[in-house]
Amino acid sequence: MVATILVGMLCAHLLCFSVMFLLIGKRLQGNKMGMDLFALGNLLLGLAYALQLIEGGPAWSVMSVFNHILTLAAPIAYWLGAMRFFGYSFPWWRPLVAFSVAYAAAQVLVQWSLGPVARYAMLSGMAALLFFAMTLTVVYGVRTFAKDLYGEMVFFALLISGICVLNALKLWKLLDGGLEALQMDRNFQMVFYIYMSSLATVLPPSMVWLVLRRLTDELRDVAARDPMTQLRNRRGLTERLQRHFNSRKAMPAHLLILDIDHFKHVNDTYGHPTGDALLCQVAKVLRTTVRSGDLASRIGGEEFVAICLDIDAQEALHLAERLRAAIENQVLCVTGIDHPLRCTITIGMSHPFTGTHAFEEAMRQADEALYRGKTAGRNRVEWALTPA
């Protein structure tokens, strides 16, 4: 009786959260973050447990075949949803249909050749393998594509590995004691249903939390970027620089201020759309020329900033010269203008600094150097003066 109540509650949890995931996915519109597939996974698993309640115990029937298919299709749907959450899109309905057909045929073959115990053992073994693969994916994600969700991913890995272990134990009990091990009132089955009911209560809110965190991170990222060039704005630059100095040993950094020469003339002569295209081109060159760990930003108007991290003065100077030459050699072709446009930049370079407390001073030094470079003829790199 208790086991029946637990399975009934499990069905209710899964189906209710399936509807909730579906509604969240509709609200997200363009990027559903895998919510549609999480809804599908909950629906499949909820239906599988509903069929189990109707069956009442191990049996050989069409309903039982569908039960096993739905039980294994659910973790596949969850895995595909998780991949979509992290930006990896895979087709889903064809693999699920192909798996369902193949597993139905496998059940018939195993039932006729090896008997019912082997069919249920195959179900437990396949479930253990699928959840083991999901655990490995989560562990891999902690080290690669989900580093920003370290705590959450470790939590998920522990929960999923628990399902894997329970299914492996069920496989062992089936091989040792036959179908009697699957009776709903057995102690092991009670533990299994309690664990699954706990997961059905904990995991869905955790997924909602991940969606909220991802949306919050995206909003924070939008607020920290210049909408035209997608480079960091001054706020985003300061935040990223602070994280750098807080998480690593303080190594020297150099700040470069880049200013497009005669930008007002471009706007006045060719119009603001051309000026905007020029800004985007300079941003693209800046983004592709600086090193992967360096910071690039547009701080306003035609001024850009690059912060070269963990670098000595000579290397920073070489990078500044590469930037200047790369911009000078770029050609901008604009619709409606019968000749290509070129531009140059002047760069002011600060002394090395080793913390966010020195950021404003580095900005002042680079700005003064930029002004001297403009006065001296533009299209040049100017170093900050050595303090007296």
URNORWO-V328720 format. One record per residue. N is the residue number from 1. RES is the residue in one small letter. PSI is psi as a letter, one per 20 degrees, with the letter a starting at -180 (none if undefined). NEAR is the number of other C-alpha atoms within 10 Angstrom. Layout:
n=N res=RES psi=PSI near=NEAR
n=N res=RES psi=PSI near=NEAR
//
This chain:
n=1 res=m psi=g near=7
n=2 res=v psi=g near=11
n=3 res=a psi=h near=20
n=4 res=t psi=g near=16
n=5 res=i psi=g near=12
n=6 res=l psi=g near=16
n=7 res=v psi=h near=22
n=8 res=g psi=g near=18
n=9 res=m psi=h near=17
n=10 res=l psi=g near=24
n=11 res=c psi=g near=23
n=12 res=a psi=g near=17
n=13 res=h psi=g near=19
n=14 res=l psi=g near=26
n=15 res=l psi=h near=21
n=16 res=c psi=g near=15
n=17 res=f psi=h near=21
n=18 res=s psi=g near=25
n=19 res=v psi=g near=16
n=20 res=m psi=g near=18
n=21 res=f psi=g near=24
n=22 res=l psi=g near=19
n=23 res=l psi=h near=14
n=24 res=i psi=g near=18
n=25 res=g psi=h near=20
n=26 res=k psi=h near=14
n=27 res=r psi=h near=11
n=28 res=l psi=h near=14
n=29 res=q psi=d near=9
n=30 res=g psi=f near=8
n=31 res=n psi=o near=13
n=32 res=k psi=i near=19
n=33 res=m psi=k near=25
n=34 res=g psi=j near=26
n=35 res=m psi=h near=27
n=36 res=d psi=h near=22
n=37 res=l psi=h near=26
n=38 res=f psi=h near=29
n=39 res=a psi=g near=27
n=40 res=l psi=g near=22
n=41 res=g psi=g near=27
n=42 res=n psi=h near=26
n=43 res=l psi=g near=20
n=44 res=l psi=g near=24
n=45 res=l psi=h near=25
n=46 res=g psi=g near=27
n=47 res=l psi=h near=21
n=48 res=a psi=g near=24
n=49 res=y psi=h near=21
n=50 res=a psi=g near=18
n=51 res=l psi=h near=18
n=52 res=q psi=h near=21
n=53 res=l psi=g near=17
n=54 res=i psi=g near=11
n=55 res=e psi=g near=15
n=56 res=g psi=i near=12
n=57 res=g psi=r near=13
n=58 res=p psi=p near=16
n=59 res=a psi=r near=14
n=60 res=w psi=o near=14
n=61 res=s psi=r near=10
n=62 res=v psi=h near=9
n=63 res=m psi=g near=15
n=64 res=s psi=h near=19
n=65 res=v psi=g near=18
n=66 res=f psi=h near=16
n=67 res=n psi=g near=21
n=68 res=h psi=g near=25
n=69 res=i psi=g near=23
n=70 res=l psi=h near=23
n=71 res=t psi=h near=21
n=72 res=l psi=h near=25
n=73 res=a psi=h near=24
n=74 res=a psi=g near=25
n=75 res=p psi=h near=20
n=76 res=i psi=g near=22
n=77 res=a psi=g near=24
n=78 res=y psi=g near=21
n=79 res=w psi=g near=21
n=80 res=l psi=h near=20
n=81 res=g psi=g near=26
n=82 res=a psi=h near=22
n=83 res=m psi=h near=17
n=84 res=r psi=h near=19
n=85 res=f psi=h near=21
n=86 res=f psi=j near=14
n=87 res=g psi=j near=13
n=88 res=y psi=o near=12
n=89 res=s psi=p near=14
n=90 res=f psi=q near=11
n=91 res=p psi=q near=8
n=92 res=w psi=h near=13
n=93 res=w psi=h near=10
n=94 res=r psi=g near=9
n=95 res=p psi=h near=14
n=96 res=l psi=g near=18
n=97 res=v psi=g near=12
n=98 res=a psi=g near=11
n=99 res=f psi=g near=16
n=100 res=s psi=g near=19
n=101 res=v psi=g near=12
n=102 res=a psi=g near=12
n=103 res=y psi=h near=19
n=104 res=a psi=g near=16
n=105 res=a psi=h near=13
n=106 res=a psi=h near=13
n=107 res=q psi=g near=23
n=108 res=v psi=g near=15
n=109 res=l psi=g near=13
n=110 res=v psi=g near=16
n=111 res=q psi=g near=16
n=112 res=w psi=h near=11
n=113 res=s psi=h near=11
n=114 res=l psi=i near=10
n=115 res=g psi=r near=14
n=116 res=p psi=h near=19
n=117 res=v psi=g near=19
n=118 res=a psi=h near=20
n=119 res=r psi=g near=22
n=120 res=y psi=h near=24
n=121 res=a psi=h near=21
n=122 res=m psi=h near=18
n=123 res=l psi=g near=21
n=124 res=s psi=g near=24
n=125 res=g psi=g near=18
n=126 res=m psi=g near=18
n=127 res=a psi=g near=25
n=128 res=a psi=g near=25
n=129 res=l psi=g near=16
n=130 res=l psi=g near=19
n=131 res=f psi=h near=23
n=132 res=f psi=g near=20
n=133 res=a psi=h near=16
n=134 res=m psi=g near=22
n=135 res=t psi=g near=23
n=136 res=l psi=h near=15
n=137 res=t psi=g near=16
n=138 res=v psi=g near=25
n=139 res=v psi=g near=18
n=140 res=y psi=h near=14
n=141 res=g psi=h near=19
n=142 res=v psi=h near=19
n=143 res=r psi=i near=11
n=144 res=t psi=e near=10
n=145 res=f psi=i near=12
n=146 res=a psi=k near=16
n=147 res=k psi=h near=13
n=148 res=d psi=i near=13
n=149 res=l psi=l near=14
n=150 res=y psi=g near=14
n=151 res=g psi=g near=12
n=152 res=e psi=g near=17
n=153 res=m psi=h near=21
n=154 res=v psi=g near=16
n=155 res=f psi=g near=13
n=156 res=f psi=h near=18
n=157 res=a psi=g near=20
n=158 res=l psi=g near=14
n=159 res=l psi=g near=18
n=160 res=i psi=h near=21
n=161 res=s psi=h near=18
n=162 res=g psi=g near=20
n=163 res=i psi=g near=21
n=164 res=c psi=g near=24
n=165 res=v psi=g near=16
n=166 res=l psi=h near=20
n=167 res=n psi=h near=22
n=168 res=a psi=g near=20
n=169 res=l psi=h near=17
n=170 res=k psi=g near=23
n=171 res=l psi=g near=25
n=172 res=w psi=g near=16
n=173 res=k psi=h near=17
n=174 res=l psi=g near=20
n=175 res=l psi=h near=15
n=176 res=d psi=h near=11
n=177 res=g psi=j near=12
n=178 res=g psi=a near=16
n=179 res=l psi=i near=18
n=180 res=e psi=h near=14
n=181 res=a psi=i near=19
n=182 res=l psi=j near=18
n=183 res=q psi=p near=15
n=184 res=m psi=h near=22
n=185 res=d psi=j near=13
n=186 res=r psi=q near=13
n=187 res=n psi=g near=13
n=188 res=f psi=g near=17
n=189 res=q psi=h near=17
n=190 res=m psi=g near=18
n=191 res=v psi=g near=13
n=192 res=f psi=g near=20
n=193 res=y psi=h near=21
n=194 res=i psi=g near=16
n=195 res=y psi=g near=16
n=196 res=m psi=h near=19
n=197 res=s psi=h near=19
n=198 res=s psi=g near=14
n=199 res=l psi=g near=18
n=200 res=a psi=h near=19
n=201 res=t psi=h near=16
n=202 res=v psi=g near=12
n=203 res=l psi=g near=16
n=204 res=p psi=g near=20
n=205 res=p psi=h near=12
n=206 res=s psi=h near=14
n=207 res=m psi=h near=18
n=208 res=v psi=g near=15
n=209 res=w psi=g near=13
n=210 res=l psi=g near=17
n=211 res=v psi=g near=19
n=212 res=l psi=g near=12
n=213 res=r psi=g near=13
n=214 res=r psi=g near=17
n=215 res=l psi=g near=14
n=216 res=t psi=g near=12
n=217 res=d psi=h near=12
n=218 res=e psi=g near=12
n=219 res=l psi=g near=11
n=220 res=r psi=h near=12
n=221 res=d psi=h near=14
n=222 res=v psi=g near=15
n=223 res=a psi=h near=14
n=224 res=a psi=j near=21
n=225 res=r psi=q near=20
n=226 res=d psi=p near=19
n=227 res=p psi=h near=11
n=228 res=m psi=g near=12
n=229 res=t psi=i near=19
n=230 res=q psi=j near=18
n=231 res=l psi=r near=24
n=232 res=r psi=q near=25
n=233 res=n psi=a near=22
n=234 res=r psi=h near=19
n=235 res=r psi=g near=15
n=236 res=g psi=h near=22
n=237 res=l psi=g near=21
n=238 res=t psi=g near=17
n=239 res=e psi=g near=13
n=240 res=r psi=h near=15
n=241 res=l psi=h near=19
n=242 res=q psi=g near=15
n=243 res=r psi=h near=11
n=244 res=h psi=g near=17
n=245 res=f psi=h near=16
n=246 res=n psi=h near=12
n=247 res=s psi=i near=8
n=248 res=r psi=r near=8
n=249 res=k psi=q near=11
n=250 res=a psi=o near=14
n=251 res=m psi=q near=15
n=252 res=p psi=q near=16
n=253 res=a psi=q near=24
n=254 res=h psi=p near=26
n=255 res=l psi=p near=27
n=256 res=l psi=p near=31
n=257 res=i psi=p near=30
n=258 res=l psi=p near=28
n=259 res=d psi=p near=24
n=260 res=i psi=p near=21
n=261 res=d psi=p near=18
n=262 res=h psi=k near=13
n=263 res=f psi=h near=18
n=264 res=k psi=h near=14
n=265 res=h psi=h near=11
n=266 res=v psi=g near=17
n=267 res=n psi=g near=15
n=268 res=d psi=h near=11
n=269 res=t psi=g near=11
n=270 res=y psi=i near=13
n=271 res=g psi=r near=12
n=272 res=h psi=h near=13
n=273 res=p psi=h near=11
n=274 res=t psi=g near=20
n=275 res=g psi=h near=19
n=276 res=d psi=g near=17
n=277 res=a psi=h near=16
n=278 res=l psi=g near=24
n=279 res=l psi=g near=20
n=280 res=c psi=h near=16
n=281 res=q psi=g near=17
n=282 res=v psi=g near=25
n=283 res=a psi=g near=21
n=284 res=k psi=g near=15
n=285 res=v psi=g near=15
n=286 res=l psi=g near=24
n=287 res=r psi=h near=19
n=288 res=t psi=i near=11
n=289 res=t psi=h near=16
n=290 res=v psi=r near=19
n=291 res=r psi=r near=14
n=292 res=s psi=h near=9
n=293 res=g psi=i near=11
n=294 res=d psi=r near=17
n=295 res=l psi=p near=22
n=296 res=a psi=q near=26
n=297 res=s psi=q near=28
n=298 res=r psi=o near=24
n=299 res=i psi=j near=19
n=300 res=g psi=q near=11
n=301 res=g psi=c near=12
n=302 res=e psi=j near=19
n=303 res=e psi=p near=17
n=304 res=f psi=q near=24
n=305 res=v psi=p near=27
n=306 res=a psi=p near=22
n=307 res=i psi=o near=23
n=308 res=c psi=o near=25
n=309 res=l psi=q near=23
n=310 res=d psi=l near=17
n=311 res=i psi=q near=16
n=312 res=d psi=r near=15
n=313 res=a psi=g near=17
n=314 res=q psi=g near=9
n=315 res=e psi=h near=13
n=316 res=a psi=h near=23
n=317 res=l psi=g near=18
n=318 res=h psi=g near=12
n=319 res=l psi=g near=17
n=320 res=a psi=g near=27
n=321 res=e psi=h near=15
n=322 res=r psi=g near=15
n=323 res=l psi=g near=23
n=324 res=r psi=g near=21
n=325 res=a psi=h near=15
n=326 res=a psi=g near=16
n=327 res=i psi=g near=23
n=328 res=e psi=h near=15
n=329 res=n psi=i near=12
n=330 res=q psi=q near=16
n=331 res=v psi=p near=14
n=332 res=l psi=o near=15
n=333 res=c psi=p near=15
n=334 res=v psi=p near=15
n=335 res=t psi=p near=9
n=336 res=g psi=i near=7
n=337 res=i psi=p near=10
n=338 res=d psi=j near=8
n=339 res=h psi=q near=11
n=340 res=p psi=q near=11
n=341 res=l psi=q near=14
n=342 res=r psi=q near=13
n=343 res=c psi=r near=18
n=344 res=t psi=r near=21
n=345 res=i psi=q near=27
n=346 res=t psi=p near=26
n=347 res=i psi=p near=32
n=348 res=g psi=p near=28
n=349 res=m psi=p near=31
n=350 res=s psi=r near=29
n=351 res=h psi=r near=21
n=352 res=p psi=q near=20
n=353 res=f psi=q near=18
n=354 res=t psi=k near=16
n=355 res=g psi=r near=17
n=356 res=t psi=h near=17
n=357 res=h psi=h near=10
n=358 res=a psi=j near=11
n=359 res=f psi=g near=19
n=360 res=e psi=h near=10
n=361 res=e psi=h near=14
n=362 res=a psi=h near=23
n=363 res=m psi=g near=20
n=364 res=r psi=g near=16
n=365 res=q psi=g near=22
n=366 res=a psi=h near=27
n=367 res=d psi=g near=23
n=368 res=e psi=g near=20
n=369 res=a psi=h near=24
n=370 res=l psi=g near=28
n=371 res=y psi=g near=16
n=372 res=r psi=h near=19
n=373 res=g psi=h near=20
n=374 res=k psi=g near=20
n=375 res=t psi=h near=9
n=376 res=a psi=i near=11
n=377 res=g psi=i near=10
n=378 res=r psi=r near=20
n=379 res=n psi=l near=20
n=380 res=r psi=r near=19
n=381 res=v psi=p near=25
n=382 res=e psi=p near=26
n=383 res=w psi=q near=21
n=384 res=a psi=q near=19
n=385 res=l psi=q near=13
n=386 res=t psi=p near=8
n=387 res=p psi=q near=5
n=388 res=a psi=none near=3
//
